[in-house]
């Protein structure tokens, strides 16, 4: 089973899987600056972290999307992403994603949502993000 088809098991992550890949070329070192669309999508992910999915869910979605991919995310690029996009991150990203680490989640200062249903599957909350 391919990595892409594995992502289908996380319907709650639909928006993250749509928005986050636009930043990957920068985060792994292929581009020197993030694209404009990457920065717009970081803003959308910030809105989802604050008013929708919550930072822990976004963290888990990013973790699922980058798991086992090469090259890995570069810590220096992760740190410079909010600066270069003239924003902040309302959700954690790291070169060694650990979404169970409460200290990184609590720094985002956003209320977390329940991620999984009683069967251990990610819930689809039918969240919508405003389009530009």
KENU-709697 format. One record per residue (C-alpha): residue number from 0; residue in one letter; x, y, z. Coordinates in pm, 1 decimal, always signed. Example, Ala and Ser with C-alpha at 12.3 -4.5 7.8 and 13.67 -1.06 7.14 Angstrom:
BEGIN
+-----+----+----------+----------+----------+
!   i ! aa !     east !    north !       up !
+-----+----+----------+----------+----------+
!   0 !  A !  +1230.0 !   -450.0 !   +780.0 !
!   1 !  S !  +1367.0 !   -106.0 !   +714.0 !
+-----+----+----------+----------+----------+
// end
This chain:
BEGIN
+-----+----+----------+----------+----------+
!   i ! aa !     east !    north !       up !
+-----+----+----------+----------+----------+
!   0 !  X !     +0.0 !     +0.0 !     +0.0 !
!   1 !  X !   +143.2 !   +340.7 !    -94.2 !
!   2 !  X !   +202.0 !   +625.4 !   +150.2 !
!   3 !  X !    -62.8 !   +831.1 !    -32.8 !
!   4 !  X !   -329.6 !   +564.3 !     +8.9 !
!   5 !  X !   -239.2 !   +531.2 !   +377.9 !
!   6 !  X !   -334.7 !   +898.5 !   +419.7 !
!   7 !  X !   -691.3 !   +819.8 !   +315.5 !
!   8 !  X !   -748.8 !   +670.5 !   +660.8 !
!   9 !  X !   -729.3 !  +1022.9 !   +810.4 !
!  10 !  X !  -1031.9 !  +1211.6 !   +670.5 !
!  11 !  X !  -1004.8 !  +1473.4 !   +946.1 !
!  12 !  X !   -668.7 !  +1569.8 !   +793.5 !
!  13 !  X !   -808.3 !  +1658.3 !   +452.2 !
!  14 !  X !   -724.3 !  +2030.5 !   +478.2 !
!  15 !  X !   -379.0 !  +1968.7 !   +621.9 !
!  16 !  X !   -301.7 !  +1723.4 !   +340.1 !
!  17 !  X !   -419.2 !  +1988.0 !    +93.9 !
!  18 !  X !   -231.6 !  +2287.1 !   +243.8 !
!  19 !  X !    +88.6 !  +2156.9 !   +401.2 !
!  20 !  X !   +254.5 !  +2001.3 !    +92.2 !
!  21 !  X !   +296.2 !  +2347.4 !    -61.8 !
!  22 !  X !   +555.4 !  +2418.8 !   +207.5 !
!  23 !  X !   +749.4 !  +2093.8 !   +180.6 !
!  24 !  X !   +989.1 !  +2206.6 !    -92.9 !
!  25 !  X !  +1101.7 !  +2489.3 !   +134.3 !
!  26 !  X !  +1103.0 !  +2280.8 !   +455.0 !
!  27 !  X !  +1324.9 !  +2008.2 !   +307.8 !
!  28 !  X !  +1566.5 !  +2257.9 !   +151.8 !
!  29 !  X !  +1473.6 !  +2257.2 !   -219.1 !
!  30 !  X !  +1371.0 !  +2627.0 !   -217.1 !
!  31 !  X !  +1547.2 !  +2913.5 !    -40.6 !
!  32 !  X !  +1221.6 !  +3092.3 !    +41.6 !
!  33 !  X !   +867.6 !  +2962.3 !    +92.8 !
!  34 !  X !   +628.2 !  +3026.4 !   -193.0 !
!  35 !  X !   +343.9 !  +3274.2 !   -157.7 !
!  36 !  X !    +94.3 !  +2988.6 !   -167.1 !
!  37 !  X !   +284.5 !  +2815.9 !   +114.9 !
!  38 !  X !   +253.8 !  +3128.4 !   +328.3 !
!  39 !  X !   -117.8 !  +3162.3 !   +249.4 !
!  40 !  X !   -166.1 !  +2801.0 !   +346.0 !
!  41 !  X !    +22.4 !  +2848.7 !   +673.0 !
!  42 !  X !   -233.3 !  +3120.4 !   +752.5 !
!  43 !  X !   -516.8 !  +2877.9 !   +675.2 !
!  44 !  X !   -357.8 !  +2612.3 !   +895.8 !
!  45 !  X !   -322.8 !  +2871.5 !  +1173.3 !
!  46 !  X !   -697.4 !  +2940.0 !  +1148.8 !
!  47 !  X !   -770.6 !  +2567.6 !  +1166.0 !
!  48 !  X !   -543.1 !  +2533.8 !  +1469.5 !
!  49 !  X !   -716.5 !  +2817.6 !  +1652.0 !
!  50 !  X !  -1077.3 !  +2770.3 !  +1545.8 !
!  51 !  X !  -1118.5 !  +2420.7 !  +1408.1 !
!  52 !  X !   -901.2 !  +2115.8 !  +1432.9 !
!  53 !  X !   -672.2 !  +2235.5 !  +1711.8 !
!  54 !  X !   -292.4 !  +2226.0 !  +1712.9 !
!  55 !  X !   -257.7 !  +1861.5 !  +1820.1 !
!  56 !  X !   -472.8 !  +1736.1 !  +1532.5 !
!  57 !  X !   -275.3 !  +1942.8 !  +1282.2 !
!  58 !  X !    +44.7 !  +1807.5 !  +1434.3 !
!  59 !  X !    -77.2 !  +1447.4 !  +1395.7 !
!  60 !  X !   -185.0 !  +1518.2 !  +1036.5 !
!  61 !  X !   +153.9 !  +1665.9 !   +946.5 !
!  62 !  X !   +324.3 !  +1375.5 !  +1122.3 !
!  63 !  X !   +117.9 !  +1129.3 !   +913.8 !
!  64 !  X !   +195.3 !  +1313.4 !   +591.1 !
!  65 !  X !   +574.4 !  +1330.5 !   +638.3 !
!  66 !  X !   +628.1 !   +993.7 !   +806.4 !
!  67 !  X !   +896.4 !   +799.0 !   +623.6 !
!  68 !  X !   +952.0 !  +1062.2 !   +355.3 !
!  69 !  X !  +1294.3 !  +1168.6 !   +239.7 !
!  70 !  X !  +1449.8 !  +1415.8 !   +262.2 !
!  71 !  X !  +1351.2 !  +1501.1 !   +617.1 !
!  72 !  X !  +1228.4 !  +1840.6 !   +732.9 !
!  73 !  X !  +1513.6 !  +2076.4 !   +825.7 !
!  74 !  X !  +1494.1 !  +2236.4 !  +1169.6 !
!  75 !  X !  +1643.4 !  +2561.5 !  +1038.6 !
!  76 !  X !  +1371.8 !  +2586.3 !   +772.5 !
!  77 !  X !  +1096.5 !  +2508.9 !  +1022.4 !
!  78 !  X !  +1225.7 !  +2789.5 !  +1245.6 !
!  79 !  X !  +1245.5 !  +3037.3 !   +957.7 !
!  80 !  X !   +904.2 !  +2952.5 !   +803.3 !
!  81 !  X !   +696.7 !  +3182.6 !  +1028.6 !
!  82 !  X !   +954.1 !  +3462.6 !   +993.9 !
!  83 !  X !   +968.2 !  +3439.6 !   +616.3 !
!  84 !  X !   +587.9 !  +3418.2 !   +592.7 !
!  85 !  X !   +548.7 !  +3713.9 !   +832.1 !
!  86 !  X !   +330.6 !  +3513.3 !  +1069.4 !
!  87 !  X !   +351.7 !  +3268.9 !  +1358.7 !
!  88 !  X !   +271.1 !  +2900.8 !  +1385.1 !
!  89 !  X !    -34.7 !  +2805.8 !  +1589.1 !
!  90 !  X !    +60.6 !  +2439.4 !  +1557.2 !
!  91 !  X !   +387.3 !  +2254.4 !  +1616.4 !
!  92 !  X !   +617.5 !  +2132.4 !  +1341.0 !
!  93 !  X !   +955.1 !  +1975.5 !  +1407.1 !
!  94 !  X !  +1216.5 !  +1767.6 !  +1232.5 !
!  95 !  X !  +1122.6 !  +1478.2 !  +1462.7 !
!  96 !  X !   +746.4 !  +1516.5 !  +1498.8 !
!  97 !  X !   +623.0 !  +1418.9 !  +1847.2 !
!  98 !  X !   +260.8 !  +1520.4 !  +1875.4 !
!  99 !  X !   +228.4 !  +1350.1 !  +2212.3 !
! 100 !  X !   +469.6 !  +1601.5 !  +2364.8 !
! 101 !  X !   +239.1 !  +1826.6 !  +2565.8 !
! 102 !  X !   +496.1 !  +2103.4 !  +2603.3 !
! 103 !  X !   +510.6 !  +2171.5 !  +2229.1 !
! 104 !  X !   +131.7 !  +2156.7 !  +2198.1 !
! 105 !  X !    +63.8 !  +2381.4 !  +2497.3 !
! 106 !  X !   +288.6 !  +2651.6 !  +2353.6 !
! 107 !  X !    +40.3 !  +2696.3 !  +2071.8 !
! 108 !  X !   -219.5 !  +2822.3 !  +2322.6 !
! 109 !  X !   -515.4 !  +2669.3 !  +2142.7 !
! 110 !  X !   -778.9 !  +2429.1 !  +2265.3 !
! 111 !  X !   -738.4 !  +2075.5 !  +2134.3 !
! 112 !  X !  -1020.9 !  +1873.8 !  +1981.5 !
! 113 !  X !  -1091.7 !  +1503.9 !  +2025.9 !
! 114 !  X !   -898.3 !  +1327.3 !  +1749.4 !
! 115 !  X !  -1030.4 !   +975.1 !  +1740.4 !
! 116 !  X !  -1368.0 !   +810.5 !  +1769.4 !
! 117 !  X !  -1440.8 !   +516.7 !  +1999.5 !
! 118 !  X !  -1298.0 !   +275.8 !  +1740.4 !
! 119 !  X !   -962.8 !   +455.7 !  +1730.3 !
! 120 !  X !  -1023.2 !   +614.6 !  +1387.0 !
! 121 !  X !   -972.5 !   +981.5 !  +1316.4 !
! 122 !  X !  -1298.6 !  +1174.1 !  +1309.0 !
! 123 !  X !  -1406.9 !  +1388.0 !  +1017.1 !
! 124 !  X !  -1542.1 !  +1709.7 !  +1163.5 !
! 125 !  X !  -1655.1 !  +1857.7 !   +830.5 !
! 126 !  X !  -1450.3 !  +2172.7 !   +889.9 !
! 127 !  X !  -1432.0 !  +2437.9 !   +625.0 !
! 128 !  X !  -1164.1 !  +2698.5 !   +567.3 !
! 129 !  X !  -1232.8 !  +3026.1 !   +395.9 !
! 130 !  X !  -1087.0 !  +3038.3 !    +46.2 !
! 131 !  X !   -912.2 !  +3348.2 !    -85.6 !
+-----+----+----------+----------+----------+
// end
